[in-house]
Amino acid sequence: MNDSSDDAAFPAQRQDPPGVTDEMRPQPDHGESSYRGHDRLAGKVALITGGDSGIGRAVAIAYAREGADVAFTHLPGEERDAESTSALVESAGRRVLAIEADLRDSSACRAAVLDTVERLGTIDILVNNAGHQMARDAGIEDMDDERIDRTIRTNLHALLYLVRSALPHLRGSRGCIINNTSIQAYEPSTSLLDYAATKAAINNLTVNLAADLGPEGIRVNAVAPGPIWTPLQPATQPEEKLANFGRDTPLGRAGQPAEVAPAFVFLADEASAGYVSGTVLGVTGGKPVF
């Protein structure tokens, strides 16, 4: 894993949203060569939203190598990344289901859950990872309705739709929910005003759901990543910002998806985190999450 701040700069590059992995320079590390599993999730079934690339792909790889079967969602246009993730899960000897879905639609969320249960048997772990962000260089008065609606529906509505649909299956397995929040919930950037607000709301939802579902044996936690090198960055950030991406962290560099995935493994593993619920675990390069 690269830990040199001198090598942390990223070359100027730009992609159309949502971005694809194989056009990124340098390529992100999802743990393809480094992650070693120890059967901590043997026999489990996970549904990961946005599992085709970035943190979602790293979590899919880690879960598969820990013994879980994996279903994941991806947007239309992300087929190349979805095929790569599917191949990586299959190479770990696990079943995989790639689901094309726009999760802003409640019926798409319901269908993703039903497809997972029909094809893989159940859902033990729900990972709400999919998110939308778009940096802005103008004032709030220039944020149009479509942008606001897309950010809130992708980041918040979908989470609630998915939890609602998955809950009967999670009850049956005393499963767990893991949400992907962000350092933006604690140190919001004005250029990501709408995105940061949704991430703060996810923190609140995580704690509230943990209190609500705890009596049923369902644990609910979240992971708060800092600046992580994923397709979202060249697809949503101005090119000139990439050169210093992540250098404002105490560790002086951006993180890789492979460095975030173990937090999701820990929270999913009953043996390690069976008494952990209502927690937000920071993977931020040293930035505070309190």
KOLNURO-891875 format. One line per field, with one value per residue: residue number from 0; x, y, z of N, C-alpha, C in turn. Coordinates in Angstrom, 1 decimal. Each point is the difference from the previous one (the first is absolute). Layout:
<recs>
num: (NUM|...)
nxx: (X|...)
nyy: (Y|...)
nzz: (Z|...)
caxx: (X|...)
cayy: (Y|...)
cazz: (Z|...)
cxx: (X|...)
cyy: (Y|...)
czz: (Z|...)
</recs>
This chain:
<recs>
num: (0|1|2|3|4|5|6|7|8|9|10|11|12|13|14|15|16|17|18|19|20|21|22|23|24|25|26|27|28|29|30|31|32|33|34|35|36|37|38|39|40|41|42|43|44|45|46|47|48|49|50|51|52|53|54|55|56|57|58|59|60|61|62|63|64|65|66|67|68|69|70|71|72|73|74|75|76|77|78|79|80|81|82|83|84|85|86|87|88|89|90|91|92|93|94|95|96|97|98|99|100|101|102|103|104|105|106|107|108|109|110|111|112|113|114|115|116|117|118|119|120|121|122|123|124|125|126|127|128|129|130|131|132|133|134|135|136|137|138|139|140|141|142|143|144|145|146|147|148|149|150|151|152|153|154|155|156|157|158|159|160|161|162|163|164|165|166|167|168|169|170|171|172|173|174|175|176|177|178|179|180|181|182|183|184|185|186|187|188|189|190|191|192|193|194|195|196|197|198|199|200|201|202|203|204|205|206|207|208|209|210|211|212|213|214|215|216|217|218|219|220|221|222|223|224|225|226|227|228|229|230|231|232|233|234|235|236|237|238|239|240|241|242|243|244|245|246|247|248|249|250|251|252|253|254|255|256|257|258|259|260|261|262|263|264|265|266|267|268|269|270|271|272|273|274|275|276|277|278|279|280|281|282|283|284|285|286|287|288|289)
nxx: (0.8|-0.3|1.1|0.5|0.1|1.3|-0.5|-0.6|0.7|-1.1|0.2|0.0|-1.3|-0.8|-1.1|-0.9|-0.9|0.0|0.6|1.2|0.3|-0.1|-0.7|0.0|0.7|0.6|0.1|-1.3|0.3|-0.6|1.3|0.0|1.2|-0.6|-1.3|0.1|-0.9|-0.8|-0.9|0.2|-0.3|0.5|-0.6|0.5|-1.1|0.7|-0.8|0.8|-0.4|0.0|-0.1|-0.3|0.2|1.2|-0.5|-1.0|0.8|0.7|-1.2|-0.4|1.2|0.1|-1.3|0.3|1.1|-1.0|-0.4|-0.3|-1.2|0.1|-1.0|0.0|-0.3|-0.4|0.4|-1.0|0.8|-0.2|-0.4|0.9|-0.3|-1.3|0.4|0.8|-1.0|-0.9|1.0|0.2|-1.3|-0.3|1.0|-0.8|-0.7|-0.4|-1.3|-0.4|-0.7|0.1|-0.5|-0.5|0.2|-1.0|0.7|-0.1|-0.3|-1.0|-0.6|1.0|-0.1|-1.3|0.1|0.9|-0.8|-1.1|0.7|0.5|-1.2|-0.6|1.0|0.1|-1.3|0.7|-0.1|1.3|0.6|-0.4|0.7|-0.4|0.6|-0.9|0.6|-0.5|1.0|-0.1|1.3|-0.2|0.0|-1.4|-0.8|-0.7|-0.1|1.2|-0.3|-0.1|-1.2|0.5|0.9|-0.8|-0.9|1.0|0.6|-1.1|-0.5|1.2|0.3|-1.2|-0.7|1.1|0.7|-1.0|-0.1|1.3|0.1|-0.9|0.6|1.2|-0.8|-1.1|0.9|0.3|-1.3|-0.2|1.0|-0.7|-0.3|0.7|0.0|0.7|0.0|0.1|0.6|0.6|1.3|-0.7|-0.4|1.3|0.6|-1.2|0.2|0.2|1.0|-0.2|-0.6|-0.6|1.1|0.6|-1.0|0.1|1.3|-0.2|-0.9|0.9|0.9|-0.9|-0.2|1.4|0.1|-0.9|0.5|1.2|-0.5|-0.5|1.1|0.7|-1.2|0.1|1.1|-0.4|1.2|0.1|0.9|1.1|0.5|0.9|0.1|1.3|1.0|-0.8|1.0|-1.1|-0.8|-0.6|1.3|0.6|-1.1|0.5|1.3|0.3|0.5|0.0|-1.1|0.1|0.8|-0.9|-0.6|-0.5|0.7|-1.3|0.1|-0.1|-0.4|-0.5|-1.0|-0.5|-1.1|0.2|-0.8|1.1|0.2|-1.1|0.2|1.2|-0.3|-0.4|1.2|0.7|-0.7|0.3|1.2|-0.9|1.0|0.3|-1.2|-0.2|0.8|0.2|-0.7|-0.5|1.0|0.7|0.5|0.9|0.1|0.6|1.1|-0.8|-0.9|-0.5|-0.6|0.0)
nyy: (-1.2|1.0|0.3|0.3|1.1|-0.3|-1.3|0.8|0.8|0.5|-0.5|1.2|-0.2|-0.3|-0.5|-0.5|0.5|-1.1|-0.1|-0.4|-1.2|-0.6|1.2|-0.5|1.1|-0.7|-1.3|0.0|-0.2|-1.1|-0.3|0.2|0.6|0.8|0.0|-0.5|-0.9|-0.1|-0.1|1.3|-0.1|-1.2|-0.2|1.2|0.8|0.8|1.0|0.4|1.2|0.3|-1.3|0.7|1.0|0.6|0.7|0.1|0.2|0.8|0.5|0.0|0.5|0.9|0.3|-0.1|0.7|0.7|-0.4|1.3|-0.3|0.6|0.8|0.7|1.3|0.4|1.2|0.4|-0.6|-0.8|-0.5|0.8|1.0|-0.1|-0.1|1.1|0.7|-0.4|0.3|1.0|0.2|-0.3|0.7|0.6|-0.6|1.2|-0.1|0.5|1.1|0.4|1.1|0.3|1.1|0.8|0.1|1.0|-1.1|0.1|-0.1|0.8|0.7|0.0|0.2|0.9|0.3|0.1|0.6|0.7|0.2|0.3|0.7|0.7|0.0|1.0|0.8|-0.2|0.6|1.2|0.3|1.1|-0.3|-0.3|1.0|1.1|0.5|1.3|0.2|1.1|0.9|-0.1|1.0|-0.1|1.3|-0.6|-0.6|-0.7|-0.1|-0.2|0.9|0.9|-0.2|0.1|1.0|0.6|-0.2|0.3|1.0|0.5|0.3|-0.2|0.6|0.9|0.1|-0.1|0.8|0.8|-0.2|0.3|0.8|-0.4|0.2|1.3|0.1|-0.7|0.8|0.8|0.6|0.6|1.2|0.3|1.3|0.5|0.6|1.0|0.3|0.1|-1.1|0.0|-0.1|0.6|-0.3|1.3|-0.6|-0.7|1.1|-0.4|-0.4|1.0|0.7|-0.7|0.3|1.2|0.1|-0.6|0.8|1.0|-0.3|0.0|1.0|0.7|-0.5|0.3|1.2|0.2|-0.5|0.7|0.3|0.1|0.4|1.1|-0.1|1.3|0.1|0.8|0.2|0.8|-0.2|0.2|0.7|-0.7|-0.6|0.5|-0.6|0.1|-0.2|-0.7|-0.7|0.5|-0.1|1.3|0.0|1.3|-0.6|-0.8|1.0|0.6|-0.8|0.2|1.0|0.4|-1.3|-0.3|-1.0|1.1|-0.8|-0.3|-0.6|-1.3|-0.4|-0.6|1.2|0.0|-0.9|-0.1|1.3|-0.2|-0.6|0.8|0.9|-0.7|-0.1|-0.9|-0.8|1.0|0.2|-1.2|0.9|0.2|1.1|0.7|-0.6|1.1|-0.8|0.8|0.2|0.9|-0.8|0.0|0.2|0.9|-1.0|1.2)
nzz: (0.0|-0.9|0.7|-1.2|0.7|-0.3|0.2|0.9|-0.8|-0.6|-1.2|-0.7|0.2|-1.0|0.7|-0.8|0.8|0.8|-1.2|-0.6|0.6|-1.2|0.1|1.3|0.3|1.0|-0.2|0.5|1.3|-0.5|0.1|-1.4|0.3|0.8|-0.3|1.3|-0.4|1.1|-1.0|0.2|-1.3|0.4|-1.1|0.1|-0.2|-0.8|0.2|-1.0|0.3|-1.3|-0.2|-1.1|0.8|0.2|1.0|-0.8|-1.0|0.8|0.4|-1.2|-0.4|1.0|-0.3|-1.3|0.2|0.7|-1.2|-0.3|-0.3|-1.1|0.3|-1.1|0.3|-1.2|-0.4|-0.8|-0.9|1.0|-1.1|-0.6|0.9|-0.3|-1.2|0.2|0.7|-0.9|-0.9|0.7|0.2|-1.3|-0.1|0.9|-1.0|-0.1|0.4|-1.2|0.3|-1.3|0.6|-1.2|0.7|-0.2|1.1|-0.8|-0.7|0.8|-1.2|-0.4|1.1|-0.1|-1.3|0.4|1.0|-0.8|-0.9|1.0|0.6|-1.2|-0.3|1.2|0.1|0.3|1.0|0.2|-1.1|0.4|-1.1|0.6|-1.1|-0.8|-0.7|0.0|-0.7|0.1|-0.1|0.6|-0.9|0.2|0.2|1.2|-0.3|-0.4|1.2|-1.1|-0.3|-1.3|0.2|0.6|-0.9|-0.9|0.6|0.3|-1.2|-0.6|0.8|0.0|-1.0|-0.7|0.9|0.1|-1.3|0.0|1.1|-0.5|-1.2|0.5|0.7|-0.7|-0.9|0.3|0.3|-1.1|-0.3|0.8|-1.2|-0.9|0.3|-1.1|0.5|-1.2|1.0|0.7|-0.2|-1.2|0.7|0.1|-1.2|-0.1|-1.3|-0.2|-0.7|1.1|0.0|-1.1|-0.6|0.6|-0.4|-1.1|0.0|0.4|-1.0|-0.8|0.5|-0.2|-1.3|-0.1|0.8|-0.7|-1.2|0.5|0.5|-1.2|-0.6|1.0|0.4|-1.3|0.6|-0.6|-0.4|0.3|-1.0|0.0|-1.2|0.6|-1.3|-0.1|-0.5|-0.9|-0.6|-0.4|-0.9|1.2|0.3|-1.0|0.4|1.2|-0.1|0.2|-1.3|0.2|0.5|-1.0|-0.4|0.8|-0.7|1.1|-0.5|0.2|-0.2|1.3|-0.7|-0.5|-0.1|-1.2|0.3|0.0|-0.9|-0.3|0.3|-0.8|-0.9|0.6|-0.1|-1.3|-0.1|0.7|-0.6|-1.1|0.5|0.2|-0.3|-0.9|-0.6|0.6|0.7|-1.3|0.4|-0.9|-0.7|-0.1|-0.8|0.5|-1.3|0.7|0.2|1.1|-0.9|0.9|0.6|0.6)
caxx: (-0.8|0.8|-0.2|0.8|-0.7|0.6|-0.6|-1.4|-0.6|-0.7|0.1|-1.2|-0.8|-1.4|-0.9|-1.4|-0.6|0.5|1.4|0.3|1.2|1.1|0.5|0.7|1.5|0.3|-1.1|-0.2|0.3|-1.2|0.3|0.1|1.2|0.5|-0.9|0.0|-1.2|0.1|-1.3|-0.8|-1.4|-0.3|-1.4|-0.8|-0.3|0.1|-0.4|0.8|-0.4|1.2|1.1|0.8|1.3|0.3|-0.2|-0.9|0.7|0.9|-0.8|-0.4|1.2|0.2|-1.0|0.1|1.1|-0.4|-0.9|-1.4|-0.5|-0.2|-0.8|0.3|-0.7|0.8|-0.8|0.2|1.2|1.1|0.1|1.5|0.5|-0.7|0.6|1.3|-0.3|-0.6|1.0|0.8|-0.7|0.0|1.4|0.1|-0.8|-1.3|-1.0|-0.1|-1.1|0.1|-1.3|0.0|-1.1|0.1|-0.6|-0.8|-1.3|-0.3|-0.3|1.3|0.5|-0.7|0.4|1.4|-0.1|-0.7|0.9|1.1|-0.6|-0.3|1.2|1.1|-0.6|-0.3|0.9|0.5|0.7|-0.4|1.0|-0.5|1.3|-0.2|-0.2|0.2|0.6|0.5|0.6|-0.5|0.9|-0.8|-0.8|-1.1|-1.1|0.2|-0.3|-1.3|-0.9|0.4|1.2|-0.4|-0.8|0.8|0.9|-0.8|-0.7|1.0|0.7|-0.9|-1.2|0.3|0.3|-1.2|-0.7|0.7|-0.2|-1.4|-0.2|0.9|-0.2|-0.5|1.1|1.0|-0.6|0.1|1.4|0.6|1.0|0.5|0.0|1.2|-0.2|1.2|-0.1|1.1|0.6|-0.8|-1.0|0.7|0.7|-0.7|0.5|-1.0|-0.2|-0.8|-1.0|-1.1|0.6|0.4|-1.3|-0.6|0.8|-0.3|-1.3|0.3|0.4|-1.2|-0.8|0.7|-0.2|-1.5|-0.4|0.6|-0.9|-1.3|0.1|0.8|-0.8|-0.2|1.3|0.6|1.0|0.1|1.2|0.4|1.4|0.1|1.3|0.5|0.2|0.3|0.2|-1.1|-0.4|-0.7|0.8|0.1|-1.3|-0.8|0.8|0.8|1.3|1.1|-0.1|0.5|1.4|0.2|-1.1|0.3|1.2|-0.3|-0.2|1.2|0.9|0.6|-0.3|-1.3|-0.1|-0.5|-1.2|0.4|0.2|-1.3|-0.8|0.1|-0.9|-1.3|0.1|0.0|-1.4|-0.9|0.4|-0.7|1.0|0.8|-0.8|-1.3|-0.5|0.3|-1.2|-0.1|1.3|0.5|1.4|0.7|1.2|0.1|1.3|0.3|-1.0|-0.8|-1.4|-0.8)
cayy: (1.2|1.2|1.0|1.2|1.1|0.5|-0.7|0.1|0.8|-0.7|0.8|0.6|-0.9|0.3|-0.9|0.2|-0.8|-0.2|-0.4|-1.4|-0.3|-0.3|1.2|0.8|-0.1|-1.5|-0.9|-0.2|-1.3|-0.5|-1.2|-1.2|-0.8|0.1|-0.4|-1.4|-0.3|-0.9|-0.6|0.7|0.1|-1.2|-0.4|1.2|0.6|1.4|0.9|1.2|0.9|0.7|-0.9|-0.2|0.7|0.7|-0.7|-1.1|-1.1|-0.5|-0.8|-1.2|-0.9|-0.4|-0.9|-1.2|-0.8|-0.5|-1.2|0.4|0.3|1.5|0.7|1.4|0.8|1.0|0.8|-0.2|0.6|-0.5|-1.4|-0.4|-0.2|-1.1|-1.3|-0.3|-0.4|-1.3|-1.0|0.0|-0.8|-1.4|-0.6|-0.4|-1.1|0.4|0.4|1.5|0.5|1.4|0.5|1.3|0.7|1.4|-0.1|1.1|-0.5|-0.9|-1.3|-0.6|-0.5|-1.2|-1.0|-0.4|-0.9|-1.3|-0.8|-0.5|-1.1|-1.1|-0.6|-0.4|-0.6|0.9|1.1|0.1|1.3|1.0|1.1|1.2|0.7|0.9|1.4|1.0|1.4|0.8|1.3|1.2|1.2|1.1|0.1|-0.9|0.4|-0.6|-1.4|-0.2|-1.0|-1.4|-0.4|-0.2|-1.2|-1.2|-0.2|-0.4|-1.3|-1.1|-0.2|-0.2|-0.7|-1.4|-0.7|-0.3|-1.0|-1.2|-0.5|-0.4|-1.2|-1.1|-0.3|-1.4|-1.0|0.2|-0.5|-1.4|-0.4|0.9|0.6|1.3|1.1|0.8|1.1|0.8|1.4|0.7|1.1|1.2|0.2|0.7|1.2|0.2|0.9|0.8|-0.4|-1.2|0.4|-0.9|-1.4|-0.1|-0.1|-1.3|-0.9|0.3|-0.7|-1.4|-0.2|0.0|-1.2|-1.2|0.0|-0.2|-1.4|-1.0|-0.1|-0.5|-1.4|-0.8|-1.0|-1.1|-0.6|0.5|1.0|1.0|0.8|0.7|0.3|1.4|0.2|1.3|0.1|-1.3|0.1|-0.8|0.7|1.3|1.2|0.7|0.3|1.0|1.1|0.7|-0.7|0.7|-0.4|-1.4|0.0|0.1|-0.8|-0.7|0.5|0.7|-0.9|-0.2|-1.0|0.7|-0.7|-0.7|-1.5|-0.9|-0.8|-1.1|0.4|0.3|-1.3|-0.7|0.5|-0.6|-1.4|0.0|0.3|-1.1|-1.3|-0.1|-0.4|1.1|1.2|-0.4|0.9|1.3|0.5|1.5|0.6|0.5|-0.3|0.9|-0.4|1.4|0.5|0.7|1.1|-0.5|-0.3|0.2)
cazz: (0.0|-0.1|1.1|-0.1|-0.4|-1.2|-1.1|0.1|-1.0|-1.1|-1.2|-0.4|-0.8|0.1|-0.6|0.2|1.1|1.3|-0.1|-0.1|0.6|-0.8|-0.6|1.1|0.1|0.0|0.3|1.4|0.6|0.7|0.7|-0.9|0.3|1.4|1.1|0.3|0.9|1.0|0.2|1.1|-0.4|-0.7|-0.1|0.0|-1.2|0.1|-1.1|0.1|-1.1|-0.5|0.2|-1.2|0.0|1.2|1.3|-0.2|-0.6|1.0|1.0|-0.7|0.0|1.4|0.5|-0.7|0.5|1.3|-0.1|-0.2|-1.4|-0.2|-1.0|0.0|-1.0|-0.8|-0.9|-1.4|-0.4|0.8|-0.3|0.0|1.4|0.6|-0.5|0.7|1.4|-0.1|-0.2|1.3|1.0|-0.4|0.1|1.4|0.1|0.5|-1.0|-0.1|-0.7|-0.3|-0.2|-0.6|0.7|0.5|1.3|0.3|-0.2|1.0|-0.6|-0.3|1.3|0.4|-0.9|0.3|1.2|-0.4|-0.9|0.8|0.8|-0.9|-0.6|1.0|1.2|1.1|0.2|1.4|0.2|-1.0|0.0|-0.7|-0.4|-1.2|0.4|-1.1|0.4|-1.1|0.5|-0.6|0.0|0.1|1.2|0.2|-0.9|-1.3|0.1|-0.6|0.7|-0.3|0.8|1.4|0.1|-0.2|1.1|1.2|-0.3|-0.1|1.2|1.1|-0.3|-0.4|1.2|0.7|-0.8|0.0|1.3|0.1|-0.8|0.5|1.5|0.3|-0.2|1.0|1.2|0.0|0.1|0.9|-0.8|0.3|-0.9|0.1|-0.9|-0.3|0.2|-0.6|0.8|-0.3|1.1|1.1|-0.5|-1.3|-1.0|-0.6|-1.4|0.1|1.0|0.0|0.4|1.4|0.8|0.0|0.8|1.4|0.3|0.1|1.4|0.9|-0.3|0.5|1.4|0.2|-0.4|1.0|1.1|-0.4|-0.5|0.9|0.7|-0.9|-0.2|-1.2|0.3|-1.1|0.2|-1.2|-0.2|-0.5|-0.7|-0.4|-1.4|-0.5|-1.5|-0.7|-1.2|0.3|0.1|-1.3|-0.6|0.7|0.5|-1.0|-0.2|0.7|1.4|0.2|0.3|1.5|0.6|1.2|0.7|1.2|1.2|0.8|-0.7|-1.1|-1.2|-0.1|0.3|-1.0|0.4|0.7|1.4|0.7|0.0|1.3|1.0|-0.3|0.4|1.5|0.5|-0.4|0.7|1.3|1.0|0.4|0.2|0.4|1.0|-0.5|-0.8|0.1|0.0|-1.3|0.0|-1.0|-0.8|-0.5|-0.1|1.2|0.2|1.1|-0.2|1.2)
cxx: (0.9|-0.3|0.9|-0.8|0.5|-0.6|-1.5|-0.8|-0.6|0.1|-1.4|-0.7|-1.5|-0.8|-1.4|-0.5|-0.7|1.5|0.2|1.4|1.2|0.6|0.7|1.5|0.4|-1.3|-0.1|0.4|-1.3|0.3|0.1|1.1|0.3|-1.0|0.0|-1.1|0.3|-1.4|-0.8|-1.5|-0.4|-1.5|-1.0|-0.3|-0.1|-0.6|0.7|-0.5|1.2|1.2|0.9|1.4|0.3|-0.1|-0.9|0.7|1.0|-0.7|-0.5|1.1|0.2|-1.0|0.0|1.2|-0.1|-1.1|-1.5|-0.3|-0.4|-0.9|0.4|-0.7|1.0|-1.0|0.1|1.3|1.2|0.3|1.4|0.5|-0.8|0.5|1.3|-0.2|-0.5|1.1|0.9|-0.7|0.0|1.4|0.3|-0.9|-1.4|-1.0|-0.1|-1.2|0.2|-1.4|0.1|-1.3|0.3|-0.8|-0.8|-1.5|-0.3|-0.2|1.3|0.7|-0.7|0.4|1.4|0.0|-0.6|0.9|1.1|-0.5|-0.3|1.2|1.0|-0.6|-0.5|0.9|0.4|0.6|-0.5|1.0|-0.6|1.2|-0.3|-0.3|0.3|0.5|0.4|0.5|-0.6|1.0|-0.8|-0.8|-1.2|-1.1|0.1|-0.2|-1.4|-0.8|0.5|1.2|-0.4|-0.8|0.8|0.8|-0.8|-0.7|1.0|0.6|-0.9|-1.3|0.3|0.4|-1.2|-0.8|0.6|-0.1|-1.4|-0.3|0.7|-0.3|-0.5|1.1|1.1|-0.5|0.3|1.4|0.7|1.2|0.5|-0.1|1.2|-0.2|1.4|-0.3|1.2|0.6|-0.8|-1.1|0.6|0.7|-0.5|0.7|-1.2|-0.4|-0.8|-1.1|-1.1|0.4|0.4|-1.2|-0.6|0.9|-0.2|-1.4|0.2|0.5|-1.2|-0.8|0.6|-0.3|-1.4|-0.4|0.6|-0.9|-1.3|0.0|0.8|-0.8|-0.3|1.3|0.7|0.9|0.1|1.2|0.3|1.5|0.1|1.4|0.4|0.2|0.6|0.0|-0.9|-0.4|-0.8|0.9|0.2|-1.3|-0.8|0.8|0.7|1.4|1.1|0.0|0.7|1.5|0.3|-1.1|0.5|1.2|-0.3|-0.3|1.3|1.0|0.5|-0.3|-1.4|0.1|-0.4|-1.2|0.4|0.3|-1.3|-0.7|0.1|-1.0|-1.4|0.0|-0.2|-1.5|-0.9|0.2|-0.5|1.0|0.8|-0.9|-1.4|-0.7|0.2|-1.2|-0.1|1.3|0.4|1.6|0.8|1.2|0.4|1.4|0.4|-1.0|-1.0|-1.5|-0.7|-0.3)
cyy: (1.2|0.9|1.2|1.2|0.6|-0.6|0.1|0.8|-0.9|0.9|0.5|-1.0|0.3|-1.1|0.5|-0.8|-1.2|-0.4|-1.5|-0.2|-0.1|1.2|0.9|-0.2|0.8|-0.8|-0.1|-1.4|-0.4|-1.3|-1.2|-0.9|-0.2|-0.6|-1.5|-0.2|-1.1|-0.7|0.7|0.2|-1.2|-0.3|1.2|0.5|1.5|0.7|1.3|1.0|0.7|-0.9|-0.2|0.6|0.6|-0.8|-1.2|-1.3|-0.6|-0.8|-1.3|-1.1|-0.6|-1.0|-1.3|-0.9|-0.4|-1.0|0.4|-0.1|1.4|0.3|1.5|0.7|0.9|0.7|-0.5|0.8|-0.4|-1.5|-0.5|-0.3|-1.2|-1.4|-0.3|-0.4|-1.4|-1.1|-0.1|-0.8|-1.5|-0.6|-0.4|-1.2|0.2|0.3|1.5|0.3|1.5|0.5|1.4|0.7|1.5|0.0|1.2|-0.4|-1.1|-1.4|-0.7|-0.6|-1.3|-1.1|-0.6|-1.0|-1.3|-0.8|-0.7|-1.3|-1.2|-0.7|-0.6|-0.5|0.9|1.3|0.1|1.4|0.9|1.1|1.1|0.9|1.0|1.4|0.9|1.3|0.7|1.3|1.2|1.1|1.3|0.0|-0.9|0.4|-0.6|-1.5|-0.3|-1.2|-1.4|-0.4|-0.3|-1.3|-1.3|-0.4|-0.5|-1.4|-1.2|-0.3|-0.3|-0.8|-1.5|-0.8|-0.5|-1.0|-1.4|-0.7|-0.6|-1.3|-1.2|-0.5|-1.4|-1.1|0.1|-0.5|-1.5|-0.5|0.8|0.7|1.4|1.0|0.9|1.1|0.7|1.5|0.7|1.0|1.3|0.3|0.8|1.3|0.3|1.0|0.8|-0.4|-1.3|0.2|-1.1|-1.4|0.0|0.0|-1.4|-1.0|0.2|-0.7|-1.5|-0.4|-0.1|-1.3|-1.3|-0.2|-0.4|-1.4|-1.0|-0.1|-0.7|-1.5|-0.9|-1.1|-1.2|-0.7|0.4|1.2|1.0|0.9|0.8|0.1|1.4|0.1|1.4|0.1|-1.3|0.1|-1.0|0.8|1.2|1.2|0.6|0.3|1.1|1.2|0.7|-0.6|0.6|-0.4|-1.3|0.0|-0.1|-0.9|-0.9|0.5|0.8|-0.9|-0.1|-1.0|0.6|-0.7|-0.4|-1.4|-0.7|-0.8|-1.3|0.3|0.3|-1.4|-0.7|0.5|-0.6|-1.5|-0.1|0.2|-1.1|-1.3|-0.1|-0.3|1.2|1.2|-0.3|0.9|1.4|0.4|1.5|0.7|0.5|-0.2|0.8|-0.7|1.2|0.5|0.9|1.2|-0.5|-0.3|0.1|1.5)
czz: (0.0|1.2|-0.1|-0.5|-1.3|-1.2|0.0|-1.0|-1.1|-1.2|-0.3|-0.9|0.3|-0.7|0.1|1.1|-0.6|0.0|0.0|0.4|-0.9|-0.7|1.0|-0.1|1.3|0.2|1.5|0.4|0.8|0.8|-0.8|0.3|1.5|1.0|0.1|1.0|1.0|0.4|1.0|-0.4|-0.8|0.0|0.0|-1.4|0.2|-1.2|0.2|-1.1|-0.5|0.1|-1.2|0.0|1.3|1.3|-0.1|-0.5|1.0|1.0|-0.6|0.0|1.4|0.5|-0.7|0.6|1.5|0.0|-0.3|-1.5|-0.1|-1.1|0.1|-1.1|-0.7|-0.9|-1.5|-0.5|0.8|-0.2|0.1|1.4|0.6|-0.4|0.7|1.4|0.1|-0.1|1.2|1.0|-0.4|0.1|1.5|0.3|0.6|-1.1|0.0|-0.9|-0.2|-0.4|-0.5|0.6|0.2|1.3|0.5|0.0|1.1|-0.5|-0.4|1.2|0.4|-0.9|0.2|1.2|-0.4|-0.9|0.8|0.8|-0.9|-0.6|1.0|1.3|1.1|-0.1|1.5|0.3|-1.1|0.2|-0.9|-0.4|-1.2|0.4|-1.2|0.6|-1.3|0.5|-0.8|0.1|0.0|1.3|0.0|-1.0|-1.4|0.1|-0.5|0.7|-0.2|0.8|1.5|0.1|-0.2|1.2|1.2|-0.2|0.0|1.4|1.2|-0.3|-0.3|1.3|0.8|-0.8|0.2|1.4|0.2|-0.7|0.6|1.4|0.2|-0.1|1.1|1.4|0.1|0.3|1.1|-0.6|0.4|-1.2|0.2|-1.1|-0.3|0.1|-0.5|1.1|-0.2|1.0|1.2|-0.4|-1.4|-0.8|-0.6|-1.4|0.0|1.0|0.1|0.4|1.4|0.9|0.1|0.8|1.5|0.4|0.1|1.4|1.0|-0.2|0.6|1.5|0.3|-0.3|1.0|1.2|-0.3|-0.2|1.0|0.8|-0.8|-0.4|-1.3|0.4|-1.1|0.4|-1.3|0.0|-0.7|-0.7|-0.1|-1.5|-0.5|-1.5|-0.7|-1.3|0.3|-0.1|-1.4|-0.7|0.6|0.6|-1.1|-0.1|0.9|1.5|0.2|0.3|1.5|0.7|1.2|0.8|1.2|1.2|0.8|-0.6|-1.3|-1.4|-0.1|0.3|-1.2|0.4|0.9|1.5|0.8|0.2|1.4|1.1|-0.2|0.4|1.5|0.5|-0.4|0.8|1.4|1.1|0.5|0.5|0.5|1.0|-0.5|-0.8|0.3|0.0|-1.4|0.1|-1.1|-0.6|-0.8|-0.2|1.2|0.3|1.1|-0.5|1.3|0.1)
</recs>
